[in-house]
């Protein structure tokens, strides 16, 4: 799956159905709602957790497309940064050590 292609499909679907494609604040609030629904599905062991996680990803891809970010590229860059980070465990919690 090529995320840049999926980002464009997400926006195309939103346009085709008359959904918001320019109010970024609204999209972040809707994303927050989807994360909440996913957590509830996880917490209550519902069968629709996979679909709720997909909703989270769809909103995130849509926001990325609206803002002009290639999310796949951004994920790859961030994963490389995270891979090279050094952490120290303090009271059972990993704390990032500045490089």
Secondary structure, 3 states (H helix, E strand, C coil): CCHHHHHHHHHHHHHHCCCCCCCHHHHHHHHHHHHHHHHHHHHCCCCCHHHHHHHHHHHHHHHHHHHCCCHHHHHHHHHHHHHCCEEEEECCEEEEECC
